[in-house]
Amino acid sequence: MTAKARQRPRREVRLPFTAEMLPHDEPELLATYRRAAWETYQRLPMPHRKMEAWRRTDIRGLRGENLRLPRENEFRNLPPVPEALTQPLVDREHGGQMLLLPGGHERRLQADLAAQGVIFTDLRTAAAEHPNLLKQVLGKVVPAEDGKFAALAAAFSQNGVFVYVPRGVQVEAPLHSLAWGPGADLAHIDHLVIWLDEGAALTYVHESASPDEEGQTLHAGLVEILLGNAARLHFVELQSWGRHVWNFTHERAHLGRDASIEWVFGSLGSRLTKSFTQVRLAEAGSSARVSGFYFADGKQHLDHDTRQDHLAPHTTSDLLYKGALKDYSRSVWRGMIFVSPEAQKTDGYQANRNLMLSDTARADSIPGLEIKANDVRCTHGATIGKVDPEQMFYLRSRGIPAPDAERLIVEGFFDPIMQRIPFEGVRGRFSRAIHEKMG
């Protein structure tokens, strides 16, 4: 390579968004929020590999100049939502369901939940009918300043969900939302806001999916979760984007005193994913358990950045991510447990385990601790390994064909994660994905 070639500037990602593309005719609460986010978006740099959080993820292959936002009701001319994706995963029926579609949405909520004061609606309606509630959460948990794509999602989200469960209300039937994103060269942008008041309880399932198509598609998303004192949330999140989708998300849960969250995250699709997931244990007695699983093949690139922030005494966090990789795929996991000086008696744990199914796959695992208190118990670990040849020999010696033997080993590898998921439908969905990935 010549010196001139080495000095040639590398391509920069350019996105086509302008102030004229901001949503119009919205309530003032949303309009003000979006204008501020747009100003932040203009100010922040596009992520690049000299940034620590982006060192191992190169997004220069995204041809952003070709993207556009979906037109109103464009979903009517695109592939419809597969019926299987609308079926309940964690109970016999949904208490409510929201379909986030290109250029529109569809919603339903059981009448008895509405009678208890449960709000489950889109952001525009929430800003018009419940502005005093929405303004207490919107942009407070995940500020637009978190990053370029966080600001993008805050400014341009065409679809959004606002969930509010009043004090003491225990929602039995789960709520479900599905972001369905067909259509190449489209930018699907959504924003979830979930607020459980003191003593409330909810199970919420959110899925993101699309068919495989030619070209490129962008998804940018925000998830803001606020849990009041003693609130309890089961949050299940499944990502099954098509192999042409570039997926960027910023997600955070803020926990009050004695609040708890069980967060289950599954990542199976997309061309490239970069996700930031954080739990903020802000008050004494709060606890979080985060269980993540991923399976990459082909040339998929999955980058998960996690944080467990302990900001008060007697808080607990437990994070386990497990992934399998084959072909030329790559995973990145970068975790951090932070303990503030006030967070004595913290109990924090994080681990990442990777199973390599080909010599050309790659996994980067970077755990981290930042502890500023002196009475804590914090541990972390990471492993990267191949299929055990002794296990393969044992199964093959009992007449099991090699592909089936390898699949059984992969299922056994993921079993500790499956045991942490209390929902049979979610476990079944992932088991089917393993079969498909294994061919």
C-alpha positions as CSV (number, residue, x, y, z in Angstrom):
1,M,0.0,0.0,0.0
2,T,1.4,3.4,-0.9
3,A,1.7,6.3,1.5
4,K,-1.0,8.2,-0.5
5,A,-3.4,5.2,-0.1
6,R,-2.7,5.0,3.7
7,Q,-3.5,8.7,4.0
8,R,-6.7,8.6,2.0
9,P,-9.7,9.8,4.2
10,R,-12.1,7.1,5.2
11,R,-15.8,7.4,4.4
12,E,-18.0,9.1,7.0
13,V,-21.6,8.2,7.7
14,R,-24.0,10.8,6.6
15,L,-27.7,10.8,7.6
16,P,-30.3,12.8,5.7
17,F,-32.3,14.2,8.7
18,T,-33.2,18.0,8.7
19,A,-35.3,20.2,10.9
20,E,-38.1,20.2,8.3
21,M,-38.5,16.4,8.9
22,L,-39.4,16.9,12.6
23,P,-43.0,15.7,13.3
24,H,-45.6,18.5,12.9
25,D,-48.9,19.4,14.7
26,E,-47.9,17.7,17.9
27,P,-48.7,18.9,21.5
28,E,-46.3,21.6,22.8
29,L,-44.7,19.2,25.3
30,L,-43.5,16.9,22.5
31,A,-42.6,19.7,20.1
32,T,-40.4,21.4,22.7
33,Y,-38.8,18.1,23.6
34,R,-38.0,17.4,19.9
35,R,-36.6,20.8,19.2
36,A,-34.2,20.5,22.1
37,A,-33.2,17.0,20.9
38,W,-32.6,18.2,17.4
39,E,-30.3,20.9,18.7
40,T,-28.4,18.2,20.6
41,Y,-28.3,15.9,17.5
42,Q,-26.7,18.7,15.4
43,R,-24.1,19.4,18.1
44,L,-23.0,15.8,18.8
45,P,-20.5,14.0,16.5
46,M,-21.3,10.9,14.5
47,P,-19.8,7.9,16.4
48,H,-16.4,6.8,15.2
49,R,-13.8,4.2,16.3
50,K,-11.7,6.7,18.1
51,M,-14.5,6.9,20.8
52,E,-13.9,4.3,23.5
53,A,-17.5,3.0,23.4
54,W,-17.2,2.5,19.6
55,R,-13.7,1.2,19.2
56,R,-14.8,-2.3,18.1
57,T,-17.8,-1.3,16.0
58,D,-17.4,0.3,12.6
59,I,-20.6,1.9,11.2
60,R,-19.0,3.3,8.0
61,G,-20.8,0.7,5.9
62,L,-24.2,2.4,6.7
63,R,-25.3,4.2,3.5
64,G,-27.3,6.7,5.6
65,E,-27.8,9.2,2.8
66,N,-30.3,6.9,1.1
67,L,-32.6,6.7,4.1
68,R,-36.0,8.3,4.6
69,L,-38.8,8.3,7.2
70,P,-41.9,6.2,6.5
71,R,-44.9,8.1,5.0
72,E,-48.2,8.2,6.9
73,N,-49.9,4.8,6.7
74,E,-47.1,3.4,4.5
75,F,-47.4,0.1,6.3
76,R,-50.6,-0.6,4.2
77,N,-48.3,-1.2,1.2
78,L,-45.6,-3.2,3.0
79,P,-45.5,-6.8,4.2
80,P,-47.9,-7.3,7.1
81,V,-47.1,-8.4,10.6
82,P,-46.7,-12.2,10.7
83,E,-49.5,-13.6,12.9
84,A,-47.0,-15.6,15.0
85,L,-45.4,-12.3,16.3
86,T,-48.7,-11.1,17.7
87,Q,-49.3,-14.2,19.8
88,P,-48.7,-14.0,23.6
89,L,-45.3,-15.2,24.8
90,V,-45.8,-15.0,28.6
91,D,-49.5,-15.7,29.2
92,R,-52.6,-16.9,27.6
93,E,-53.5,-13.4,26.4
94,H,-52.3,-9.8,26.3
95,G,-53.7,-7.2,28.6
96,G,-52.9,-4.8,25.9
97,Q,-51.0,-4.7,22.6
98,M,-49.5,-2.0,20.5
99,L,-48.2,-2.5,16.9
100,L,-45.7,0.1,15.9
101,L,-45.8,0.1,12.1
102,P,-44.2,2.2,9.3
103,G,-46.2,5.4,9.3
104,G,-48.8,4.3,11.9
105,H,-49.8,2.2,14.8
106,E,-52.6,-0.1,16.1
107,R,-53.5,-0.3,19.8
108,R,-55.9,-2.2,22.1
109,L,-56.2,-2.4,25.9
110,Q,-58.4,-4.4,28.1
111,A,-61.3,-2.4,29.6
112,D,-60.6,-3.5,33.2
113,L,-57.0,-2.2,33.0
114,A,-58.2,1.2,31.8
115,A,-60.7,1.3,34.6
116,Q,-57.8,0.8,37.1
117,G,-56.1,3.9,35.6
118,V,-53.5,2.0,33.5
119,I,-52.4,4.1,30.6
120,F,-51.1,2.4,27.5
121,T,-51.1,4.7,24.5
122,D,-48.9,6.3,21.9
123,L,-46.7,9.3,22.8
124,R,-48.7,11.9,20.8
125,T,-51.9,10.9,22.6
126,A,-50.1,10.8,26.0
127,A,-48.8,14.3,25.4
128,A,-52.3,15.6,24.6
129,E,-54.3,13.7,27.3
130,H,-51.7,13.1,30.0
131,P,-49.1,15.9,29.7
132,N,-48.6,16.2,33.5
133,L,-47.6,12.5,33.7
134,L,-45.5,12.3,30.6
135,K,-43.4,15.4,31.3
136,Q,-42.2,13.8,34.5
137,V,-40.5,11.0,32.6
138,L,-39.9,12.0,29.0
139,G,-36.2,12.5,28.4
140,K,-35.5,12.3,32.2
141,V,-34.2,8.7,32.2
142,V,-32.4,8.7,28.9
143,P,-31.4,12.3,27.9
144,A,-30.7,13.1,24.3
145,E,-27.2,14.0,25.3
146,D,-26.4,10.3,25.7
147,G,-25.3,10.1,22.1
148,K,-25.9,10.9,18.5
149,F,-28.5,8.1,18.0
150,A,-30.2,8.8,21.3
151,A,-30.7,12.4,20.1
152,L,-31.9,11.1,16.7
153,A,-34.5,8.9,18.3
154,A,-35.7,11.7,20.7
155,A,-36.1,14.1,17.8
156,F,-37.6,11.9,15.1
157,S,-39.4,9.0,16.7
158,Q,-42.5,8.4,14.6
159,N,-43.7,5.7,16.9
160,G,-43.8,5.7,20.7
161,V,-45.4,4.0,23.7
162,F,-46.3,5.5,27.0
163,V,-47.1,3.1,29.8
164,Y,-48.2,4.3,33.3
165,V,-49.3,1.9,36.1
166,P,-50.8,3.8,39.0
167,R,-49.7,3.4,42.6
168,G,-50.4,-0.1,44.0
169,V,-52.0,-1.5,40.8
170,Q,-50.9,-5.1,40.0
171,V,-51.3,-5.8,36.3
172,E,-51.8,-9.5,35.8
173,A,-52.1,-9.9,32.0
174,P,-48.8,-8.7,30.3
175,L,-48.7,-5.7,27.9
176,H,-47.0,-6.2,24.6
177,S,-45.6,-4.0,21.9
178,L,-44.1,-4.9,18.5
179,A,-42.0,-2.7,16.3
180,W,-42.5,-4.1,12.8
181,G,-40.0,-2.7,10.3
182,P,-40.4,-3.9,6.7
183,G,-39.2,-1.7,3.8
184,A,-35.6,-1.2,2.6
185,D,-34.1,2.4,2.9
186,L,-36.5,3.3,5.6
187,A,-35.6,4.7,9.1
188,H,-37.7,3.2,11.8
189,I,-37.5,5.3,15.0
190,D,-39.3,4.5,18.2
191,H,-39.4,5.6,21.8
192,L,-40.8,3.5,24.8
193,V,-41.6,5.2,28.1
194,I,-42.6,2.9,31.0
195,W,-43.5,4.3,34.4
196,L,-44.6,2.1,37.4
197,D,-45.7,4.2,40.3
198,E,-45.1,3.1,43.9
199,G,-46.0,-0.5,44.7
200,A,-47.1,-1.2,41.1
201,A,-46.3,-4.4,39.2
202,L,-46.2,-5.2,35.5
203,T,-44.9,-7.7,32.9
204,Y,-44.1,-6.0,29.6
205,V,-42.9,-7.6,26.4
206,H,-41.4,-5.6,23.6
207,E,-40.3,-7.1,20.3
208,S,-38.5,-5.7,17.2
209,A,-38.6,-7.6,14.0
210,S,-38.6,-7.3,10.2
211,P,-38.2,-9.6,7.2
212,D,-34.9,-10.0,5.4
213,E,-34.7,-7.6,2.5
214,E,-32.2,-6.1,0.0
215,G,-30.7,-2.8,0.7
216,Q,-30.3,-1.2,4.1
217,T,-32.7,-0.1,6.9
218,L,-32.0,1.9,10.0
219,H,-33.6,1.4,13.4
220,A,-32.9,3.9,16.3
221,G,-34.7,3.4,19.6
222,L,-35.0,4.7,23.1
223,V,-36.3,2.8,26.2
224,E,-36.9,4.8,29.4
225,I,-38.1,2.9,32.5
226,L,-38.9,4.6,35.8
227,L,-39.8,2.4,38.8
228,G,-41.2,4.0,41.9
229,N,-40.6,2.7,45.4
230,A,-41.3,-1.0,45.7
231,A,-42.5,-1.3,42.1
232,R,-41.8,-4.6,40.2
233,L,-41.2,-5.0,36.5
234,H,-40.6,-8.0,34.3
235,F,-39.3,-6.6,31.0
236,V,-38.8,-9.0,28.1
237,E,-37.1,-7.6,25.0
238,L,-36.5,-9.6,21.8
239,Q,-34.7,-8.3,18.8
240,S,-35.2,-10.2,15.5
241,W,-34.4,-7.5,12.9
242,G,-33.7,-8.6,9.3
243,R,-30.1,-9.1,8.2
244,H,-30.1,-5.7,6.4
245,V,-31.0,-3.6,9.5
246,W,-28.5,-1.3,11.3
247,N,-29.8,-1.2,14.9
248,F,-28.9,1.4,17.5
249,T,-30.6,1.6,20.9
250,H,-30.2,3.5,24.2
251,E,-32.1,1.9,27.1
252,R,-32.1,2.7,30.9
253,A,-34.0,1.7,34.0
254,H,-34.1,4.0,37.0
255,L,-35.1,2.3,40.2
256,G,-36.5,3.7,43.4
257,R,-36.3,2.4,47.0
258,D,-36.9,-1.4,47.1
259,A,-37.9,-1.5,43.5
260,S,-36.9,-4.5,41.3
261,I,-36.5,-5.3,37.7
262,E,-36.1,-8.6,35.9
263,W,-34.8,-7.7,32.4
264,V,-34.6,-10.4,29.8
265,F,-32.9,-9.4,26.5
266,G,-32.5,-11.6,23.4
267,S,-30.6,-10.5,20.3
268,L,-30.9,-12.6,17.2
269,G,-31.2,-10.4,14.1
270,S,-29.8,-7.3,12.4
271,R,-26.8,-6.7,10.2
272,L,-25.2,-4.6,13.0
273,T,-26.5,-3.8,16.5
274,K,-25.1,-1.3,19.0
275,S,-27.1,-1.2,22.2
276,F,-26.5,0.7,25.5
277,T,-28.3,-0.9,28.4
278,Q,-28.1,0.5,31.9
279,V,-29.8,0.0,35.3
280,R,-29.5,2.8,37.9
281,L,-30.0,1.5,41.4
282,A,-30.8,4.9,42.8
283,E,-32.4,4.1,46.1
284,A,-31.7,1.7,49.0
285,G,-32.9,-1.8,48.6
286,S,-33.4,-1.7,44.8
287,S,-32.3,-4.8,42.8
288,A,-31.9,-5.7,39.1
289,R,-31.4,-9.0,37.4
290,V,-30.4,-8.8,33.7
291,S,-30.3,-11.9,31.5
292,G,-29.1,-11.5,27.9
293,F,-28.7,-14.1,25.1
294,Y,-27.5,-13.7,21.6
295,F,-26.7,-15.9,18.6
296,A,-24.9,-14.5,15.6
297,D,-24.1,-16.0,12.3
298,G,-23.2,-15.0,8.8
299,K,-21.5,-11.5,9.0
300,Q,-23.6,-10.2,11.9
301,H,-22.0,-7.8,14.3
302,L,-23.7,-7.5,17.8
303,D,-22.2,-5.0,20.3
304,H,-23.8,-4.8,23.7
305,D,-22.7,-2.1,26.2
306,T,-24.0,-2.6,29.7
307,R,-23.8,-0.6,33.0
308,Q,-24.9,-1.4,36.5
309,D,-24.8,1.8,38.5
310,H,-25.1,1.4,42.3
311,L,-25.9,4.8,43.8
312,A,-27.4,3.9,47.2
313,P,-26.6,1.3,49.9
314,H,-28.0,-2.2,50.1
315,T,-28.5,-2.5,46.3
316,T,-28.1,-5.7,44.3
317,S,-27.4,-6.3,40.6
318,D,-26.9,-9.6,38.7
319,L,-26.1,-9.6,35.0
320,L,-25.4,-12.6,32.8
321,Y,-25.0,-12.5,29.0
322,K,-24.4,-15.6,27.0
323,G,-23.8,-15.8,23.2
324,A,-23.0,-18.3,20.5
325,L,-21.2,-17.3,17.3
326,K,-20.7,-19.0,13.9
327,D,-19.5,-18.3,10.4
328,Y,-17.8,-14.8,10.2
329,S,-19.9,-13.1,12.9
330,R,-18.6,-11.0,15.8
331,S,-19.9,-10.0,19.2
332,V,-18.7,-7.3,21.6
333,W,-19.7,-7.1,25.2
334,R,-18.5,-4.3,27.3
335,G,-19.7,-4.2,30.9
336,M,-19.3,-1.9,33.9
337,I,-20.3,-2.1,37.5
338,F,-20.1,1.3,39.1
339,V,-20.4,1.7,42.9
340,S,-20.7,5.3,44.3
341,P,-19.1,6.2,47.7
342,E,-22.6,6.2,49.3
343,A,-23.4,2.7,48.0
344,Q,-22.1,0.6,50.9
345,K,-23.3,-3.0,51.2
346,T,-23.5,-3.3,47.4
347,D,-23.7,-6.8,45.9
348,G,-22.9,-6.7,42.2
349,Y,-22.2,-9.4,39.7
350,Q,-21.6,-9.5,35.9
351,A,-20.5,-12.3,33.5
352,N,-20.3,-12.9,29.8
353,R,-19.9,-16.3,28.3
354,N,-19.3,-17.0,24.6
355,L,-19.3,-20.2,22.6
356,M,-17.4,-20.2,19.3
357,L,-18.9,-22.5,16.6
358,S,-16.4,-21.6,13.9
359,D,-12.7,-20.6,13.6
360,T,-13.7,-17.4,11.8
361,A,-16.1,-16.0,14.4
362,R,-14.8,-13.5,17.0
363,A,-15.9,-12.4,20.5
364,D,-14.6,-9.5,22.5
365,S,-15.5,-9.5,26.2
366,I,-14.5,-6.6,28.4
367,P,-15.9,-6.6,32.0
368,G,-15.1,-3.7,34.3
369,L,-15.4,-2.5,37.9
370,E,-15.3,1.0,39.3
371,I,-15.8,0.9,43.0
372,K,-15.7,3.9,45.3
373,A,-17.1,2.3,48.5
374,N,-15.2,0.0,50.9
375,D,-17.9,-2.4,52.1
376,V,-19.1,-4.2,48.9
377,R,-19.1,-7.5,47.1
378,C,-18.6,-7.2,43.4
379,T,-17.4,-9.9,41.0
380,H,-17.1,-10.2,37.2
381,G,-16.0,-12.8,34.7
382,A,-15.8,-13.5,31.0
383,T,-15.1,-16.6,29.0
384,I,-14.6,-17.4,25.3
385,G,-14.4,-21.1,24.2
386,K,-15.1,-23.7,21.6
387,V,-17.2,-26.8,21.6
388,D,-15.7,-29.3,23.9
389,P,-14.4,-32.2,21.7
390,E,-15.0,-34.7,24.6
391,Q,-18.6,-33.8,24.7
392,M,-18.9,-34.2,20.9
393,F,-17.1,-37.6,21.2
394,Y,-19.5,-38.7,23.9
395,L,-22.6,-37.8,21.9
396,R,-21.2,-39.2,18.6
397,S,-20.3,-42.5,20.3
398,R,-24.0,-42.9,21.1
399,G,-25.1,-42.6,17.5
400,I,-26.0,-39.0,17.5
401,P,-25.1,-37.3,14.2
402,A,-22.6,-34.4,14.4
403,P,-25.1,-31.6,13.6
404,D,-27.5,-32.8,16.2
405,A,-24.7,-33.3,18.7
406,E,-23.5,-29.8,18.2
407,R,-27.1,-28.4,18.6
408,L,-27.5,-30.3,21.9
409,I,-24.2,-28.8,23.2
410,V,-25.4,-25.3,22.2
411,E,-28.7,-25.8,23.9
412,G,-26.8,-27.0,27.1
413,F,-24.6,-23.9,26.9
414,F,-27.7,-21.6,26.9
415,D,-29.5,-23.6,29.6
416,P,-28.4,-21.3,32.5
417,I,-29.9,-18.4,30.7
418,M,-33.1,-20.3,30.0
419,Q,-33.4,-21.2,33.6
420,R,-33.4,-17.5,34.5
421,I,-36.4,-16.8,32.1
422,P,-39.7,-17.7,33.8
423,F,-41.7,-17.5,30.5
424,E,-42.1,-20.7,28.5
425,G,-43.0,-18.8,25.3
426,V,-39.8,-16.8,25.4
427,R,-37.7,-20.0,26.0
428,G,-39.6,-21.7,23.1
429,R,-39.0,-18.7,20.7
430,F,-35.2,-18.8,21.5
431,S,-35.1,-22.6,21.1
432,R,-36.6,-22.4,17.6
433,A,-34.1,-19.7,16.8
434,I,-31.2,-22.0,17.8
435,H,-32.6,-24.7,15.4
436,E,-32.8,-22.2,12.6
437,K,-29.3,-20.8,13.2
438,M,-27.8,-24.3,13.4
439,G,-29.4,-25.1,10.1
